[in-house]
Amino acid sequence: MLGRIGGALRARDFRWWFAGQVTSASGVMAQGVALSWWVLQQTGDAVWLSVMTFATWGPTLVGGAWAGALVDRSDRRKLLVVTQAALLGIATVLAVLAATGQLAIWNVVVASVLAGAVVAVDAPARQVYVVDLVGEEGVASAVGLWEVALNASRVIGPGIGGALLATSGVTACFVVNALTYVPPLVVLTKMKDRACAVRAHKDKGGAGTAREGLRYAFRSPIMRALLPMSAASGLIFGMSIALPPLVERGLHQGGGAYGAMMAAFGIGGLPGALLAAAQPVPTGRRVRVLGLVTAGAVGAIAIAPDLVVALGAMVLLGVASIWFIASANTLAQLRCAPEMRGRVMALWGMAMTGVAPVAGFGVAGVVEVVGPREGFAVSGVLLAGAVFGGWGALRE
């Protein structure tokens, strides 16, 4: 088990890349916690959280297929240098606006759209770059370890974000986020260029290759099963819409409890990610079971009578959801043709982070009209439906 967990870490370049990602992801989480709370306090309306989510992830929904085609045709290292530098610049601008008293909803929305456009390319490039570093035999370990980094950041980031928000305000969170992009940039500049994966097309027109990615996913039964699960999971991982109202109105707690809930998710996610990294090649049966357990954990949080029970259920959600999504992601990467991997991962991102903003308006509507507990439960219901919808394709 330990050998499988550390398989990807045998590659020297991946070790450095992995360390940089822990730092960068923690900064993103710290800023995200502070910004979500700031928006809710400024507007008093959960719909604005949906607006922010749409601004951030809408570009992935609109341009994800073309971004995947770009990733399949590009040197991933050079592409990541550009995207990481752009994200550093956006965080720096937000820090300056906050420090000078110019931070407002409108310029936060603009910055979120710009960051979302960059992330639409950055996210699939990062996932495929991992395969460049470790090879297909190390994908399960690498994806699991990435989830370790992400969930370590869910513990570290909210803690840092909550502390800075309480003591220094949002400006410090933006500054910390900007600084955390420096280590990955240093790592990338020191790495050697690598040959990209085999490409089916050499043309420079992205539209044709993007359409081929869409056709490929539509014709593959397992992709048709996995992508809806990714879309439903996006609402779980995009907790900035439903969780703050649940904490404030359902559990009657403040910003510290919100940070604690996020940290509890990260604490649970760490063993979930390690279990994903330790597993051999994931199976469809395992993905189905983990999907249903994840949906059940969402329901347990939604009906939790107090903060203690909610925190315990959030730890369970972290274990199940991270193990589930890492297994599903690995299965998608290993079952697709190598020359289509960038486009498949871009579609994965479109499903997970691109559909969530649109569905988020519905979640926010349920929160405001029905209640925060019902709004939080929506993601679990949708995930359970997606699992049952893809049951046959994941039978093996």
C-alpha positions, 0 to 999 in steps of 0.5 A: 500500500505504501509503495502504491501511495508513493509511486509517483513520488519516485519521479524527482520532478513530480516531487518538486511539483507536488510540493509547490502545489500544496503551497499554491492550493493553500493560498487559493483556499485561504483567499476563497474562504475570506472572499466568500465570507466578505461577499456574504457580509457585503450583500447579505444575499446567498445569490451573490455567492452564486454570482461569484461562483458563476464568474469564476467557473463560467469560463470553464463551461464556455471555453473548456472544450477549446482549452482542452484542445489547446492543452493537447497541442501545447507544451504543458510546462510552458503553458503552466508558466503562463497560467500560473503567472497570470493568476499571481498577477490577478491576486496581486491586483485584488490585494492592491484594490483591498489595501487602497479601499477600492475593493467592491463587488463589481471589481471582484466579479471582473477579477473572478471572470479573468481568473476563471478564464485562466483556470479553464486552461490551467486545470486540464494542463495541470492534470495532463502534465502529471501524466507527462511527469510520471507516466500512465503507470503512476496516474493513480498514485499521482491523482491520489497525491494531488488530492492529498495536496488539495485536502492538506490545503483545505486544512491549512488554507481555511485556518490561515484564511480565517485567522487573517480575516479575523486579524488583518482582513481580506487584503492579507489573504490576497497577498498570501495567495499571490505569494503562494504562486511563486514556488510553482513558478520557480519549479516550472522554470527549473524543469526541462521541456517534455515531449507532449503526448501523442496528438491525433491532430496537428492543425492550429484550429482549435474548433475541430479538435474541440468538437472531436473531444465532445464526440469522443466523450459522447460515444464512450459509455463510461465517459457518459457515466462519469461526466454527470457524476463529475458535474454533481460532485462540483456542487459538493466541492463548490461549498461556497454557495450552500455552506455559509448560509447553512452555518449562519442560518441553519446552525446559527454559527459565525465565520469561525464555524465556517472555517472549521467546517471547511477544515473538517472536510480537509481533515477527512479528505486526507485519508480519503486521498491516501486511500485513493493513492494506495488503491490499484487501478480503480474499478467502476464498482468502487466508483459507484459505492463511493458515490453513494456513500458521498451522497449519504454524507451530504444528507447527514450534514444537511439534517445535522442538529448542531455543529458537533454532528455537522463537523463529524459528518463533514469529516465523513464527507471528506473521506468519501468524496475525495476517494470517490472523485480521485477514483473517478478521475483516474478511471477517466484518464486511464480509459481515454485515448492518450491523444484525447486526454487533454480534451477529456480532462477539460470536459471533466473540468467543464462538468465539475466546475463549469456546470456548478455555477449554473446549477448554483443559481438553483441551489441559491434559490432553494436556500433562499426560498426553501431553506439552507438545509434543503439547499445544501442537500441538493448536491447529494440528491443529484450525485445519487441520481448520477450514480444510478444513471450510470450504473450499467456502464460502471458494472465491471 
